[in-house]
Amino acid sequence: VYLFTGRILYDFMKASTTNALKSVTVNAPLLKKVYMPKYIFTVSKVTSCMVDMVLSMGALIIVMIFTRAPFYPEFLLCPIVIVQVYLFCCGLGFFLAQMHVFFRDIEYIYSAVLTAWLYLTPIMYPLDVLPGYLQTLVKYGNPLYYYVTQFRDLIYYGRFPGMRVFAGGWLIAFAMLAFGIWSFQRSKDKFILYI
């Protein structure tokens, strides 16, 4: 259950942002024929992956039943974390989608980033096994840490997340969304020249 709670969020972030990255370029033929809001493609990719994540919660419940893990009332607060991660992934997806239009090699760079991101997120290990300087790096430099910690607190430990992690998760989500929308809006009129 400990591993599953972290892996669900990471897999959603990985799938949604990877699909969002190519959302504009793969729809180039359609964009050349008719006018339609370009952000629709990115949002649809992230949203479809979110639906997959919600369905995978069923698998988590089955694992919890078979391992006889306790079900805490805080489990019902999971949608709060899911909304935070969704907003964060939309923002990152917007940024990556517009970058991919101009720099196609970013998909290979991002793939390497995702691998490093997996190991720098306390999914398979508790944070306190890391040296002090790495703990600080993960706590303050890894957005996914905030979401995994909240999710795990609600499901695995049965407690409400600490205020720093909870507020930080919302702050990062809205900041990433604002940055993603800004970068997408700033360059969307040039897409047609590169696709």
N, C-alpha and C positions, 0 to 999 in steps of 0.2 A: 504494500500500500504506500509505503514511504517513497519507493522508486516511482510508482505509477503516478502519484500526485504531481511529481516534478516533470515526468516524461510527457504527460498529457499536454501541459502548457507549452513545453519546448517543441513538441511535434506540431502543435497548432501554429506556433510562431514560425517555425521553419517552413511548413507547407504553405501557409497563407502568404508569407512575404516572397517566397520563391515563385509562387504562381503569379502574384501581383507584379513581380519584376518584369515579366514578359507580357503582361496584360494589354499593353498598348501596341507593342510591336506585332504580336500574333494576330491582332485585329486590324492590321494596316489595310487589307483589301476593303474591309467594311468602312473604315474611316475615310478612304479615298472616294467612296461612292456616295455616301450620305452623311449629312451633318448630324452628329449626336454628341451629347456630353461625354467627353473622354474619360472622366472620372468613373463613369458607370462600370467600365471594364474592371478597374482596380477594386472598387468596392464589392463587385459581384464575386471576385475571386476570394477575397478575405471573408466575405459572408458565407460562401459555400463551405469554406474550411472550418468556419465557426460551427456550422451545423454538424459537420463531421465530428468536431470535438465534443459537442453536446451529446451526440449519440455514443461516443466512446465513454462517456460518464456511466453508461449502462454496464460496460465492461468493468469499470472501476467498482461499481456496486457489487457485481458478481464476485470479483476478487475479494472484496471486503467480507462478503457472506462466507466464502469458502475458507478464508483465513481467520474467521471469527473476530474480525476487527470491530470495535465498538462504533456505533452510529451516533454521532453527537448532533444535538439540535443545530449547531453552527453550520452543519452541512448545507442547510437551506440558504445560507448566505453566499454560497458559491457564485451565483450570478453577478454579484458585485465585482468579484475578481475577473470573471469572464468578460464583463463590459470593459474593465480597465485594459485587459490584454487586447481586446478587439480594437479599441481606440488606438492603442499603441501600434498595433500591426497595420491598421489603416494608414496611419501617418507614415510609418516606415515603408509601407507598400507604395504610397504616392511618391515618396522620394526615390525609391528604387526604380519605379516604372518610368519616371521621366529621365532618370540617369541612363537607363538601358536604351532609350531612344537614341541618345547621342554617343554612348560608349558601350558597345555590345559586349566587350570583355568583362564588364562588371559582374556578369553572372558567374564567371569562374572565380573572381576575387571574392564575391559574396559566399560562394560555396566553401572557400577556405575559412572565411570569417565565421560561418555557421559551425564548423568543426571546432574551432577554438572556443566559440561561445558555449558549446555544449560542455566542454571540460572546465570552463570558468564559471559555470552555474552549479550550485550545490544540488544536483539532482541525484547522483549516485553516492554521494558522501555528505556528511554533516559539515557545515562551514567551519566548525572549531578544529577540524583536523588540519587545516591549512596554517601556514606560518602567519604571524601577525600582519605583515605587510600585504600578503595576498588576501587576507580577510578584509582589510581596508579597501583594497582594489575592487573586490567583488561587491562589498556593501555599497560603495559609493560610485562605482563605475560600470556596474552591470544592471541594466534596467530589469532584466528577467528575474534577478534575485528578489526584487520586491514582490513580483507576482507569484513566484514559486513559494516564497515564504508565507505569503497570505493564504494561498491555497492549502498549503500543508498545515498551517495553524488551524484552519477551519475544519479540515477533514481528518487529519492524522492526530493532532493534539487536542482538538475540541475546544479551542479558545479563540477569542477575537484577536486579530493581529495587533501588534503594537502601533501606537499612533504615528510614529515616524515612518514605519513601513507602509501603513495604510495611506497616509497623506502623501507620502513620496510616490506611491503607485499612481494615484490620481494626477499628481503634478507632472510626472514623467509622461503619462498617457496623453494629457492635453497638450503638453509642450511638443511632443513628437507629432501629434495630429496637426497642430498649428504649423509646425515647420514643414511637414509633408505637403499640406495644402498650399502653403506659400510657394514652395519650390515647384510644385506641379502647375499652379496657376501662372507662375512667372514664365514658364517655358512651353506651355501647352500650344500656343499659337505657332510655334516653330516645328512642332511634331511632323506636320505634313511635308516639310522639306527633307526630313531624314528617314521617314518610313517608306 
